[in-house]
Amino acid sequence: MVLPDTSVWVEFSRRGARGRASGLGPLLDAGGVVTCGPVAAELLAGAEGEVSERLWETLSSLPWAELDPAAWREVGRVAAHLRGDGQTLPLTDLLIAVAAARGGHALWSFDSDFERIGASLAELELYEPDATSH
């Protein structure tokens, strides 16, 4: 399963089959997409009215990667490790990365912060559509 972060959903909504997130449609059709609370919250914060309702229909139909108490502890550990290296990254990015890693999902993002998070979260697998598509 692939957990697309907010940047992928936004790109897909803007450009659809023509953009670099074009692979999201086939993944959705194949049932290969999972989401999590932080991604849903970020997306819904930027949507209004009917767009928000359609977005919620899509998101709520997907499996969700959960953030249990152990996940929150892991977020704190990763944040502290990164801060010790002089990097302060958005908490939402850390939550998304830990949700993907703990659920065994590949994370798809256009945000370079996740590469830095991956250096402190060995379980994080970053999804590369070009490497898996033919």
C-alpha positions in Angstrom: 0.0 0.0 0.0 1.1 3.6 -0.7 0.4 6.5 1.5 0.4 9.7 -0.6 1.2 12.8 1.4 -0.6 16.1 0.9 1.7 17.3 -1.9 0.7 14.3 -4.1 -3.0 14.9 -3.5 -2.7 18.6 -4.3 -0.7 17.9 -7.5 -3.2 15.2 -8.6 -6.2 17.6 -8.0 -4.5 20.3 -10.0 -3.1 18.4 -12.9 -4.7 14.9 -12.8 -3.4 12.5 -15.5 -1.0 15.1 -16.9 1.0 15.8 -13.8 3.7 14.0 -11.8 1.0 12.6 -9.5 -0.8 10.9 -12.5 -0.1 7.5 -11.0 -2.5 8.2 -8.1 -5.6 7.5 -10.1 -4.5 4.0 -11.0 -3.4 3.3 -7.5 -6.8 4.5 -6.2 -8.6 2.3 -8.7 -6.5 -0.7 -7.7 -7.1 -0.2 -4.0 -3.5 0.5 -3.3 -3.8 3.7 -1.4 -4.0 4.3 2.4 -4.2 7.7 4.2 -3.8 9.1 7.7 -5.3 11.8 9.9 -2.6 14.4 9.3 -2.9 14.2 5.5 -6.7 14.3 5.7 -6.6 17.4 8.0 -4.1 19.2 5.8 -6.2 18.6 2.7 -9.5 19.5 4.3 -8.0 22.7 5.7 -7.4 23.8 2.2 -10.8 22.8 0.7 -14.3 24.3 1.1 -17.9 23.5 0.4 -18.6 20.8 -2.2 -14.9 20.2 -2.9 -14.4 19.5 0.8 -17.3 17.0 0.8 -16.0 15.1 -2.3 -12.6 15.0 -0.8 -13.9 13.7 2.5 -15.9 11.0 0.6 -12.7 9.8 -1.1 -10.5 9.9 2.0 -13.1 8.3 4.3 -13.4 5.4 1.8 -9.7 4.5 2.2 -8.0 2.5 4.8 -6.3 4.7 7.4 -2.9 4.3 9.0 -3.4 4.7 12.7 -1.3 6.7 15.1 -1.4 4.8 18.4 0.4 6.0 21.6 3.6 4.2 20.5 3.5 6.1 17.2 3.4 9.4 19.1 6.4 8.3 21.1 8.2 7.5 17.9 7.3 10.9 16.5 8.9 12.5 19.5 12.0 10.4 19.2 12.5 11.2 15.5 11.8 14.9 16.2 14.4 15.0 19.0 17.0 13.2 16.9 16.5 15.6 13.9 16.6 18.6 16.2 19.9 17.3 17.7 21.2 17.5 14.1 20.0 21.1 13.8 16.8 20.2 11.8 13.3 21.2 12.9 10.7 19.7 10.6 6.9 20.2 10.6 5.2 17.9 13.1 2.6 17.0 10.5 5.4 15.6 8.2 6.8 13.6 11.2 3.3 12.2 11.9 2.8 11.2 8.3 6.2 9.5 8.1 5.7 7.5 11.3 2.1 6.5 10.2 3.5 5.2 6.9 6.5 3.4 8.5 4.6 1.8 11.3 1.9 0.6 9.0 4.4 -0.8 6.5 3.3 1.5 3.8 5.5 3.3 1.2 5.3 7.1 1.5 4.8 9.1 -1.7 5.7 12.7 -1.5 7.2 15.6 -3.5 8.4 17.2 -0.2 12.2 16.7 0.4 11.6 16.8 4.2 10.7 13.2 4.1 14.2 12.2 2.8 15.6 13.9 5.8 13.1 12.2 8.1 14.1 8.8 6.5 17.6 9.3 7.7 16.3 9.1 11.3 13.5 6.6 10.6 15.0 3.5 9.0 11.6 1.9 8.5 10.4 4.6 6.2 10.1 3.5 2.6 9.8 6.3 0.1 7.6 5.4 -3.0 9.1 6.1 -6.4 6.4 5.6 -9.1 8.9 5.5 -11.9 10.8 2.6 -10.3 7.6 0.5 -9.9 5.7 1.4 -13.1 6.4 0.0 -16.6 
